[in-house]
Amino acid sequence: MSHLKNKVLLLGFFVAFCLEGQAQEKGDWELQLNAGIAIPTSDLGESTSNRSGFAEIGRSVGFNLYAPIVEKLHLTFGYSNISMAVSREDYDLYNSDQIKNALARELYVTENFNYKSTLGKYTNHVALVGLNLDIELSEKAELYMNPAVSYSWFAVPDVSIVVSDSLYTAGASESTDVQSTFGFQINGGVKLKATEQLHVNLQTAYFYSRHSYDAQARSINQNNDRFMTQEEGNTRFTAVVFSIGLQFRLSKE
């Protein structure tokens, strides 16, 4: 997977290099650096079912490189790193309730059990190629829209749960390998002129990608019997990001 990642990035830089000569008479190359908050949507941000992601509001950092095509239209190359923690309170409450409901049927532990879980965070690395259109509002402000095709490297947290009382212990753990895939991103906002070489961006972006996964789940019951199951499926990464950015001109007309 790392070889594919390197090939995609090298292809993006090669295309950018080839376009540089053609873009000299059509405007300036520009670089935008941005940071903001990432809000999980859909199942990723839910906490009500076994498909829930229990993701909390996280952070996003990234950059966009704009190569001019014609006036007010740029080819965009970008990268975003999005990180979200898991809501431990919601996750533990949901799972302990599920265990209590199963006690009478399957687990021979009392309801006065000790519940422990470990869980990390979600991370997503997103590379994108798209088109950026600027719409002038005044001498100091422009609207912009930037639809893009993305390639996403999504990592989900491993899960570990232990339930125990004075007599019995039952445990479970899950490790999930999520495949990288193509998706899309749409961002837009307003660009405010600070100087001839610097703009301030207020931006909203929507990210979407659908990933296949292979999960290995291991469990130990109250009799110390060990089980392992394999599961295949699909998971979606969807998030809305609100960010502020600084956009620099890299050359002068």
N, C-alpha and C positions, 0 to 999 in steps of 0.2 A: 504493500500500500504506500510506503514511503517513496518507492520509485515512481509510482503514478503521480503522487503529489509533486515531486520534483519536476516531472515532465510537464505538468499543467502550468506550474509557475514559470518554467523556462520558456514555454510557448507564449505565455502572456508577455514576458519581457522582450521576446524576439519580435512579436507583432508591434509592440510599442516602439522598438528601435527602428523598424522598417517604416513606421508612420512618421517618425520625427522629421525626416527630410521633407516630406510632403506638407507638413503642418506649419512650416516656418512662416508662410505668407498668410496664414488663416487665423492667427491669433497667438496666444501665449499658452504654454504648458502651465498647469497649476497643480498644486498639491494641497490636499485638505487633510488635516489631522482632527479626529473627533473622539469624544468620550461622552458616555451617558449612562442611563439606566435601561435595563432590559426587563420587560414584563412578559412572563410566560403566558401563552394562551392555549386554548383547546385542552386536550388531555394532559399536556405537560404541566399546566398550572392547576389542575383539578385535585381534589383530595377526598373523593366520594366513592371510588370504586377501585377494583384491582388493576384497572388500566390507568389509574391516576399517576401523574409524575411527582406530585407534591413539591413542585419547584417554587422557590421564592423569587421575588424581584431581585435581579442581579445587576451586573455591570457589563458594559460593552466599550471596547476601545478599538480603534482602527484607523485606516487611512484610505483616501481615494486619490488616484493620479488621473488628471484630465488631459487628454491629447486633443487639440482642436481639429475639427473636420472642416466646418464652415463657421461663419460668425454665429454665435449663440448655441452651437451644437458641438459637443465633445464626445469622444470615445473615452470610456471610464474603465480603469483597472483598479480594483480595490481589495482590501482585506479587513475582516472584522474578527475579533476574539470576544466571545460571549461566555460569561461564567455565571452560573446560578446555583446557589445552595439549595438543599432540601429542607423543607419545613419539618423539623424533627418533631415538634409538638403534634402537628396534624398527622404525620406519618405514624408515630407511636400510638396515638389515640386510636386511629383506624385499625391498626394491626392488633393491638391488645383487645379491642372489641371483637374482632374476628376470631381471636383465639378463645375468648370467653364463650362465644357462641358454639365453638367446636368442642368444648370440654366434655360435654355430656355424651358426644358421639365418638370421639376419637382419642382424646388425650386424658390419661389417667393422672392428672395433677389437680390439686385443689384450685379453687378460684383465688386463693391468696398466693398467687405465684409472683415470682420476680421476672420482670420482662426487661431485656436489654437488646438494643439494636445499634448497629453502626452503619453509617451511610455517608457518602462523600458529597460530591457536587457534580453538576452537569457542566461540560465545556463543549463549545462548538467553535471550530476554526472555519471561516467562510472566505473563499476567494471568489471574486466576481469579475465579470466583463459586461459592460452595458453602454447605454447611450444617455448623455445628460443634455437636457434642453433648458436653456435660460430664457425667462420672460421678463423683460425690463418693466419695472413699475415706476421708477423715478431714477434720478441720477445717483441716488444713494441705496437703492434697494432693487433686488431682483427675486422673482420666484424661480425655482428650478424643480425639475422632475427627472428621476434617474432610474428607469427600469433596467434590470440586469439579470443575466443567467449566473447562477452560483454553483460552486462545488463545495460540499460541506463535509468536514471531518468531525463527527459527533461522538463524544464519549459520555457514557452514562455511569453513575456510581455503582459499585458493588454493594450487595446487600447481605447483612448477617444478622440473624435473630436467635436469641437463646431464651427459652422459657424454663424456669426451674422452681421447685418447692423443696421441702425438707427431704423428700423421698426420690423424686424423679427429675430428670433433665431432658429436654427435647430441644434440638437446635436445627437451624436451616441457614444455608448461605447460597447466594446466586452470583455468578460472574457472567456478564453479558458482553459479547463482541458485536459491535454495531458497525455495519458496512458504510463506507463513504459513498456519497451519491450526488447527483445533480439536483438542483432546486431553482428557486428564484428569489429575488429580493427587489422590492420597490421602495425607493426613498425619495423624499422631496422636502422642500421647506423654503425658507427665505434667506437670502444672502445680503448682508448689510455691509456697505463699503466703509472701511475705517481709514485706509489710505489707498494710494494708487497700487500698492503692492500687497495689500492685506484686506481680506473680507472676514466677517464673522458670520457663521452659519448656524441657524436654528433648524434642526432637522428631525423628521419622523421617518422611521423605516419599518418595513414589515418583512420578516424572514420566513421562508417555508422550505422544508425539505422532508422527504419521506425515506426512511432507512429500513433496510431489512436487518435482522439480527439473529444470532445463535446464542442461546442462553444455556448454561450448565447450572443445574440446581442440585445441591447436596443437602441431605437432611439426616439427622440422627434422632431416633425416637426414644421413648422412656426406657426401652429394653436394650438400648445401645446398639440397635440394628441400624445399619447404614444403607442409604438409598441414594441413587443418582438418576436424574432425569434430564433429557435434552429437549429443548423447545426452540422452534423457529417461528418468526413472526415479523411484524412490521411496527415501527414506531415513528411518530412524526415529531419534528422540531418546528415549533411555531412560536414566534415572539414579536412583540412590538418594541422598538427601541426609540427613546427620546434622547437626543444628544445635542451638544453644542460643539462647534468646530471652528478652527482657524484655517483659512484658505489663502495660500501664498502664490503669487505669480513667480514662475521660475525663469522668465525671460521678459524682455521689453520689446514692444512692437517697434 
